[in-house]
Amino acid sequence: MPARGTPIWRTSLLALGCYSLLTWVCIYGKLGAPALGAVGCGVASAITMWVILFALGGYMLVNPLYRRYQIFSRVAPLRPDVLKEIVVLGVPIAVTVTAEAGLFNAVSLLMGTLGASIAAAHQIAINFASTTFMIPLAISAATTVVSAGVLLVARDPIVSMYTTDPTVTSIAISLLLMAAIFQVADGLQVGAAGALRGYKDTRLPMIMTTFSYWVIAFPLAFMAAVVWKLEPHFVWSGFVAGLCIAAVLLSARFYRLTRTPDPGA
């Protein structure tokens, strides 16, 4: 029997190779395909998602461990009570994730208004920060200091992997300093949010995170970029402030629940 998780990481490697090849083909029009440019990224992503679906579905069909359950041989009856519970818990989680992802995308658009070099530097910093964020995302906030330390100590070699342009390099190094700060806050808030989901507490955290991101973070970033036209790291300061507030609110909420005799109350 394969080790647990083996199909997932093998499928992930398959998806990585598939997406890399398809983006090269679809964006630049290689191997006889039309050059689709930015649209090619979407096409490559869509095809890769279907590849993942069929790969995992095929694995479940042929693996004896799953075959005995006859997963695809019958359709289970709908259970409205279970569906209602999933919706009640899942919708606030979806709103929370959308609010955070939307904030990062919105700030990227704001950075784009400040010029090509600043947009490129922002992309370098946010790309590497997102990569190192996978550590605290996977094992909560325990290693946020590690990932933040990497950004602080190795800023120069990190940026040199992306560009040699002196203007972009200078801006990206300053942004990685801000990224190191938000790694800690982001790790704390994602850990607290995950713990609260374990308590089936999703509605109030949704309000807390939406407030932090879109009432605090985005207006500050917008004012810095569009109204005051400040340096790029001030724009980042806006969503760093939002992440810090989210971390404090969610951690306080978790602390209160764990101190309550009946968490369900």
C-alpha positions as CSV (number, residue, x, y, z in Angstrom):
1,M,0.0,0.0,0.0
2,P,1.4,3.4,-0.9
3,A,2.3,5.8,1.9
4,R,-0.4,8.3,2.8
5,G,-0.1,11.4,0.8
6,T,1.9,9.7,-2.0
7,P,-0.8,10.2,-4.6
8,I,-1.1,13.8,-3.7
9,W,2.5,14.8,-4.0
10,R,2.9,12.7,-7.2
11,T,-0.1,14.4,-8.7
12,S,1.3,17.8,-7.6
13,L,4.6,17.0,-9.4
14,L,2.6,16.0,-12.5
15,A,0.6,19.2,-12.3
16,L,3.8,21.3,-12.0
17,G,5.3,19.7,-15.0
18,C,2.1,19.9,-17.0
19,Y,1.5,23.6,-16.1
20,S,5.1,24.5,-16.9
21,L,4.9,22.9,-20.3
22,L,1.5,24.3,-21.1
23,T,2.3,27.9,-20.1
24,W,5.4,27.7,-22.4
25,V,3.3,26.3,-25.2
26,C,0.2,28.5,-24.8
27,I,1.9,31.8,-24.0
28,Y,4.6,31.8,-26.7
29,G,2.8,29.6,-29.3
30,K,5.2,26.7,-29.2
31,L,4.8,23.3,-30.8
32,G,2.4,24.7,-33.4
33,A,-0.1,26.2,-30.9
34,P,-1.2,29.8,-31.2
35,A,0.5,32.4,-29.1
36,L,-2.2,33.5,-26.6
37,G,-0.1,35.7,-24.3
38,A,-1.6,36.3,-20.9
39,V,-4.7,34.3,-21.9
40,G,-2.4,31.3,-22.3
41,C,-1.9,31.3,-18.5
42,G,-5.6,30.8,-17.9
43,V,-5.8,28.1,-20.6
44,A,-2.8,26.3,-19.0
45,S,-4.3,26.5,-15.5
46,A,-7.7,25.2,-16.7
47,I,-6.1,22.2,-18.5
48,T,-3.9,21.5,-15.5
49,M,-6.9,21.4,-13.1
50,W,-8.6,18.9,-15.3
51,V,-5.4,16.8,-15.4
52,I,-5.4,16.8,-11.6
53,L,-9.0,15.7,-11.5
54,F,-8.6,12.8,-13.9
55,A,-5.3,11.7,-12.3
56,L,-6.7,11.5,-8.8
57,G,-10.0,10.1,-10.1
58,G,-8.1,7.4,-12.0
59,Y,-6.1,6.5,-9.0
60,M,-9.2,6.0,-6.9
61,L,-10.6,3.7,-9.7
62,V,-7.6,1.4,-10.0
63,N,-6.3,1.3,-6.4
64,P,-7.7,-1.7,-4.5
65,L,-7.9,0.4,-1.3
66,Y,-10.6,2.5,-2.8
67,R,-12.1,0.0,-5.2
68,R,-13.8,-2.0,-2.5
69,Y,-15.8,1.1,-1.4
70,Q,-17.3,1.3,-4.9
71,I,-17.1,5.1,-4.8
72,F,-18.3,5.7,-8.4
73,S,-20.8,2.8,-8.5
74,R,-23.6,4.6,-6.8
75,V,-24.8,8.1,-5.8
76,A,-25.5,8.7,-2.1
77,P,-28.8,10.3,-1.2
78,L,-28.7,14.0,-0.5
79,R,-28.6,14.8,3.2
80,P,-30.0,18.4,3.7
81,D,-28.9,18.6,7.3
82,V,-25.3,17.8,6.3
83,L,-25.4,20.2,3.4
84,K,-26.8,23.0,5.6
85,E,-23.9,22.5,8.1
86,I,-21.4,22.6,5.3
87,V,-22.9,25.8,3.9
88,V,-23.1,27.5,7.3
89,L,-19.4,26.7,8.0
90,G,-18.1,26.9,4.5
91,V,-19.5,30.2,3.2
92,P,-17.8,32.3,5.9
93,I,-14.5,30.5,5.3
94,A,-14.9,31.2,1.5
95,V,-15.6,34.9,2.2
96,T,-12.5,35.1,4.5
97,V,-10.2,33.5,1.9
98,T,-11.6,35.6,-0.8
99,A,-11.2,38.8,1.3
100,E,-7.5,38.0,1.9
101,A,-6.7,36.9,-1.6
102,G,-8.6,39.9,-3.0
103,L,-6.6,42.2,-0.8
104,F,-3.2,40.9,-2.1
105,N,-4.5,41.2,-5.7
106,A,-5.8,44.7,-5.2
107,V,-2.5,45.8,-3.7
108,S,-0.7,44.3,-6.7
109,L,-2.9,46.5,-9.0
110,L,-2.1,49.6,-6.8
111,M,1.6,48.9,-7.1
112,G,1.2,48.6,-10.9
113,T,0.1,52.3,-11.0
114,L,3.5,53.3,-9.6
115,G,5.5,52.2,-12.5
116,A,7.0,49.1,-14.2
117,S,10.1,48.8,-11.9
118,I,8.0,49.0,-8.7
119,A,5.5,46.5,-10.1
120,A,8.4,44.1,-10.9
121,A,9.9,44.6,-7.4
122,H,6.5,44.0,-5.8
123,Q,6.1,40.8,-7.7
124,I,9.5,39.5,-6.7
125,A,8.9,40.2,-3.0
126,I,5.3,38.9,-2.9
127,N,6.3,35.8,-4.9
128,F,9.1,34.7,-2.5
129,A,7.1,35.8,0.6
130,S,4.2,33.6,-0.7
131,T,6.6,30.7,-1.1
132,T,8.1,30.9,2.4
133,F,4.5,31.4,3.8
134,M,3.8,27.8,2.9
135,I,5.8,26.8,6.0
136,P,3.6,28.5,8.5
137,L,0.6,27.6,6.5
138,A,1.5,24.0,6.8
139,I,2.5,23.9,10.4
140,S,0.8,27.0,11.7
141,A,2.7,29.8,13.4
142,A,5.5,27.7,15.0
143,T,8.0,28.5,12.3
144,T,7.0,32.0,11.3
145,V,10.3,33.3,12.8
146,V,12.2,30.9,10.5
147,S,10.6,32.1,7.3
148,A,10.7,35.8,8.4
149,G,14.4,35.3,9.3
150,V,15.2,34.0,5.8
151,L,13.6,37.1,4.3
152,L,15.6,39.4,6.6
153,V,19.0,37.7,6.3
154,A,19.0,36.6,2.7
155,R,17.3,39.5,0.9
156,D,20.1,40.2,-1.5
157,P,20.6,36.7,-2.8
158,I,16.8,36.2,-3.0
159,V,16.4,39.2,-5.2
160,S,19.4,38.3,-7.3
161,M,17.6,35.1,-8.3
162,Y,14.9,37.2,-10.0
163,T,16.7,40.2,-11.5
164,T,19.9,42.1,-11.9
165,D,18.2,45.4,-12.6
166,P,19.6,47.8,-10.0
167,T,16.4,49.8,-9.7
168,V,14.2,46.8,-9.3
169,T,16.7,45.2,-6.9
170,S,16.8,48.2,-4.6
171,I,13.0,48.4,-4.3
172,A,12.5,44.6,-3.9
173,I,15.1,44.5,-1.1
174,S,13.1,47.2,0.8
175,L,9.8,45.3,0.2
176,L,11.3,42.0,1.5
177,L,11.9,43.8,4.8
178,M,8.2,44.5,5.0
179,A,7.5,40.9,3.9
180,A,9.5,39.6,6.8
181,I,7.2,41.6,9.1
182,F,4.0,40.4,7.6
183,Q,5.2,36.8,7.7
184,V,4.9,36.8,11.4
185,A,1.4,38.5,11.4
186,D,0.2,36.3,8.5
187,G,1.4,33.1,10.2
188,L,-0.4,34.0,13.4
189,Q,-3.6,34.9,11.8
190,V,-3.8,31.9,9.6
191,G,-3.0,29.6,12.6
192,A,-5.7,31.3,14.7
193,A,-8.2,31.1,11.8
194,G,-7.5,27.4,11.4
195,A,-7.9,26.8,15.1
196,L,-11.2,28.6,15.1
197,R,-12.5,26.5,12.2
198,G,-11.8,23.5,14.4
199,Y,-14.3,25.0,16.9
200,K,-16.7,25.5,14.0
201,D,-16.4,29.3,14.6
202,T,-16.4,30.9,11.2
203,R,-18.9,33.8,11.0
204,L,-17.3,36.2,13.5
205,P,-13.8,35.5,12.1
206,M,-15.1,36.3,8.7
207,I,-16.3,39.7,9.9
208,M,-13.0,40.2,11.7
209,T,-10.8,39.4,8.7
210,T,-13.0,41.3,6.2
211,F,-12.8,44.4,8.5
212,S,-9.1,44.1,8.8
213,Y,-8.4,43.7,5.1
214,W,-11.0,45.9,3.5
215,V,-11.7,48.6,6.1
216,I,-8.2,49.0,7.4
217,A,-5.6,47.5,5.0
218,F,-6.9,48.4,1.5
219,P,-7.9,52.0,2.3
220,L,-4.4,52.6,3.8
221,A,-2.7,51.0,0.8
222,F,-4.9,53.0,-1.6
223,M,-4.2,56.3,0.1
224,A,-0.5,55.6,0.1
225,A,-0.3,54.6,-3.5
226,V,-2.9,56.9,-5.2
227,V,-3.6,59.8,-3.0
228,W,-0.3,60.5,-1.3
229,K,1.9,58.7,-3.9
230,L,4.4,57.5,-1.3
231,E,7.2,55.0,-1.6
232,P,6.3,51.3,-2.3
233,H,7.0,50.1,1.2
234,F,4.4,52.5,2.5
235,V,1.9,50.8,0.3
236,W,2.9,47.5,1.8
237,S,2.6,49.0,5.2
238,G,-1.2,49.2,4.6
239,F,-1.8,45.5,4.3
240,V,0.8,44.7,6.9
241,A,-1.3,46.8,9.3
242,G,-4.4,44.8,8.2
243,L,-2.7,41.5,8.7
244,C,-1.5,42.6,12.2
245,I,-5.0,43.6,13.2
246,A,-6.4,40.3,11.9
247,A,-3.8,38.4,13.8
248,V,-4.7,40.2,17.0
249,L,-8.5,39.9,16.6
250,L,-8.4,36.2,15.7
251,S,-5.9,35.3,18.4
252,A,-8.1,37.2,21.0
253,R,-11.2,35.3,19.7
254,F,-9.4,32.0,20.0
255,Y,-8.2,32.8,23.5
256,R,-11.7,33.7,24.6
257,L,-13.1,30.5,23.2
258,T,-10.5,28.3,24.9
259,R,-11.2,30.1,28.2
260,T,-14.9,29.4,27.9
261,P,-16.1,26.3,29.7
262,D,-18.5,25.5,26.8
263,P,-16.8,26.6,23.5
264,G,-20.1,26.0,21.7
265,A,-21.6,28.9,23.6
